[in-house]
Amino acid sequence: MTRNRLGPNVTPEMSTALFINGIYDAVLTDILAAQAAQGGGESFLQPYKGSVISMLRANPPTPASPVRLYISTTENLSKICYTAEIVKWEDKRHLSEERRQTVLRYLETYQAKECGLFRGTELGEGKAVNLITIRNLRLLSNCPLTNVLTKKSDGLPLKARTRAGGWSEVYEPADLGIIKFSTVETEESSSRKLTEEIQRARNLDPDALQRRLAAAPRMPERVQIISVGYRRNADVIVAVLTRANGICERCEKPAPFLRRTDGTPFLEVHHRTPLANGGEDTTENALALCPNCHREVHHG
């Protein structure tokens, strides 16, 4: 890529990357879940702007030649919270119908919140024209400030913005060691690790516990938790709750409260043989349980 000018901290050998300002954390969380479910794979981003990303149009990325992506979130505009690789760029206005349907099927399965934006029914026409295909989205543990990136346009550090939206072509940090990936843990291993640490804490004498509390960091470490879920059959859930008629099928007591959303008795549908262990998603393998019984069968 050609460079317009070089700042004091930029050398001709430095490669460029894309910084996107202020993506909803929920969108990125869905992508992490999709990666976990597929064991990797590609996902999509649709930045909220009606102009094309010129650096990607001029030099289209490919899986063999990806472009590094840095992302701040709407909740934290001053820091780089995620990184990924861009492997494809498309202008949504020029997609073939076949490609459009392929992308929509993926979004419906893994990124349902993005379907309205892709169809153009959200934000009006002319918005979010860029369709970015990414892979290897990673949460950063240290979340460095955006000023560790240098803008290609003027060679100056990238300032934090006060509003979400837009992007900048930036130079990669001279010291890539400042980008620290968060620890990746499965939901099961994270839960097991916490249980073990709780048990060790219970074995401490009160003075030792207080010393550890005084020395502990106030802010928790950011970790990336991956989990695999199952697309449940809504008909099974309705049939089991109807069968229970507001009575827990284990303790045979009425549901403890009514749902705020629709006023129905609050019972939870539990699988006798868990889906993760090969259990079927059927009414025969399911029970309607009150929250106490549901917790007990899992943890009691």
N, C-alpha and C positions, 0 to 999 in steps of 0.2 A: 504494500500500500504506500502511496506517496504521502509525504508529510508536509504540511504547510509551513510550520516553523517549529523550532526546538527551544524548550525552556531550559533553565539551568540544570534541572535534574533529569533531563532526557538525553539519550544517546541514539544515534541512527539505528543501532542494532535492536532497540526495544520494539517489541511487537505490540499491536493494539488489541483492545478488547471493547466490549460494549457494557455500559452501565445503564441499568433501567431504574428509574426513581419511583419507589412507592407502589409495590405490588401487594395486594391483600394477602396476609399471612394464610388465610383459609385456602386460597388458590394453591399456594406452595405446599401446604400440608396435604392437600388432595393429590398433588403430584408425587410427593414422597410415598404416600400410601399406594399409589398406582405402581411406582417403582418396586415397592416391596412385594406387591401381589404378582407382578410379572417377572420378578427376579432381575430387574433392570428395565430396559426398553426406553421408548421415546414418549414424550408428552408435549403439550402445547401451551404457549403463552400468547395472549392477545393484548398488548399494551393499549391503553386508552388514548389514542390520538389518531387524527385523520390523515397524517402525512406518513410517507414511507420512511423507513430507516435507510438512509442513503448508503451508509457503509456496507450494509448487508446486500442491498440491491447491486451495488457496484462490484462487490466481491462475494458472491453467494457462497456461504459455508457448505461443507459436505461432511459426511461421517468421517472421511479420511482426512479432511482439513477443517476441523471445527474452529469456531470463534469462542474465546472465553467470555462468559457472561458474569457480571457482578450485579447484585440486586439489593436494594434497600426495601423495606416494607412500609406500608402506610402507617404502621404503629411506631416505626423508628427510621425516620428519614435521614438522620445524620450518620447512620452506620451501614456498613456492608454486612448484611445478615445471611446471604446465601450466595453460592456460586454454582455454575453449571457450564455445560458446553452446548453451543448452538450448532446444530448439524444441518439445518435447512431453514430457508426464509422464503415466504410466499406472500404475494399480494392477494388478499382474500377476494378482491373484486375480479380477479382473473382466474380463479380456480375453475377447473372443469367440473361438471356435475358429478362425475365419478369420484373425483378427489374430494369434493364437498361432502358426499355421502360417507366416504371412508372416514374422514375426520369427525363427522357428526356421530357416527357409530361409536368411535372411540370415546368421544366426550360424554355421550350418554352412559357409557359403561364406567368410566373412571373419573371424569371431571364434569359431573352433571351441572354444577353451578355455572359453567361456562357456555352451556348450550344456547341460552338466550342471546348472549353477546355474539356468538358465532353466527346465529341466524339473522342478526341485525335487529332483533326485537327489543334490545336494551341499548340505551344511549343514543338511539336514533340512527338514521342512515349516515354513512360517511365517517363513522367512528371506528376505531380499532381495525384498521385496514391491514395491519401486519399480522401474519400468522408465523410464529416462531416455533420451530421444533427443537426441543432440548433433550439432553440426556445427562445422567449423572448429577442431578441436583443434590447439593450438599448444604447442610446447615453449618454455619461457622460458629465455633465456640467462643472466640474472642471478639467477634463483630468489630473490626477496626473502623475508625472514622473514614468517611468518604474522601477526606483530603489526602489519604495515602495514594489515591489515584490522580493522575495528571491528565488534563484534557488535551486532546490532540489539537483542538482549534487554536489555543493560545499558549499551551505549555505551562499553564498555571494549575495549582492543586484544585481538585473538584470540591466546590463548596456544597455544604448541606443545604437542601432546599426546604422551604417552609410548607410547600404544597406538593402532593403527589402528582406524578405525570411527567412524561418526557424521558429523554435518554441522552447519553453523551458517548462519543467515541473517546476512549481513554487509552493511555499507555499502561501496560502491565506494571505493577509495582517493581521497583528495582530489587527490592528484597522480598522474594516470595515467601520467606519464612514468617512474615507477619500474618499470612493467611493460615489460620489453624482450623482444621476441620473438627467438628464435634465428634464425640464418641458415638458409634452406631451400635445400638443395642436392640434386641428383640423385646417386645412387650413382656414376654415370659421371663427372659433373663433379667430385665430391669426390676421386675417385681420380686424375683427370687433374691437378687442382690440386696434390695431394700429390706426384705424379711431377715436376711442374715445379719445385716448391719443393726437392725432393731434389736435382735437377740444379743449381739455383742454389747450394745449400749445398756441393755437391762442388767448385764452382769457387772457393770462398773459400779464402784462405790459412789455415793453422792458427790464427794469432793472432786473425784476424777471427772465425773459427768459435767460439773460446773466449769472445770478448767477447759475441757474440750469445747463447751459452748462458748466460752469467752474467746477462744482462739479460732473458732470456726469463721469462715467467710460469711458475710451477711447475704450476699447474692448467690443463688444456686448455680452450679455448673450447667451449661446448656448441653443437652445430649439429644441425639436424633433417635427416636423410638420408632421402630418399624413393626408393623403388624399386618396380618393377613386376615381378612374378613370373608364372610359368605353372604351372597345375595339371597336374603330370606324370602320365602314365599308368603306374601301378605295374606293369601287365602287361608293358609294354615294358622296364622296368628289370629285372624278373625274367628275361625271355626273353633279354636281351642278356648278363646275368651268367651265366646257364646256358650260353649258347653259348660264352662265353669259358672257362668251366670253370677259373677261377683264373689264367688266363694273360692278360697284357696284350696286347691286339690291335694294339698298335703296336710295342713293343720285343720282344714275344714272350717276356718273362721272367715268372716267377711273381710273384703279388702279394707285396708286401714284408712284409705281416703279416696276421694274422687279426683280424676284428672282435671286440671285447670282448663285444658284445651277443649274438652267435649263433655265433661261431667260423667264419664264412665268410671266404673270401679278400677282402681289401679292394681292390676295384677301383671306379672311379667311371665312371658312364655319361655319355659326352660326345656331343653332337650334331655331326655333320659340318658341317651348315648350321645355325647357331644358331637357336633358336626366335624370338629377337628379330628375325632377318632373314628370317622366313617359313619356316624349316625345319620339317619335319614331325616329330611325336613318334612315330616308327615305328622298328622294329628295323633297317630298311634305312638309316636316317639316324643310327644310333647306334653307338658303339664302347664297349667296356669298357676303360678305361685305368688304369694304375697312377698314383699321385699325381704322380710326376715327369713322366711323359708328358703328363698332363692339364695340368699347369702350363706345360709347354713349348709345347703347341699354342695356349695362350691368350696366353702372354707371351714365348715364345722368338723 
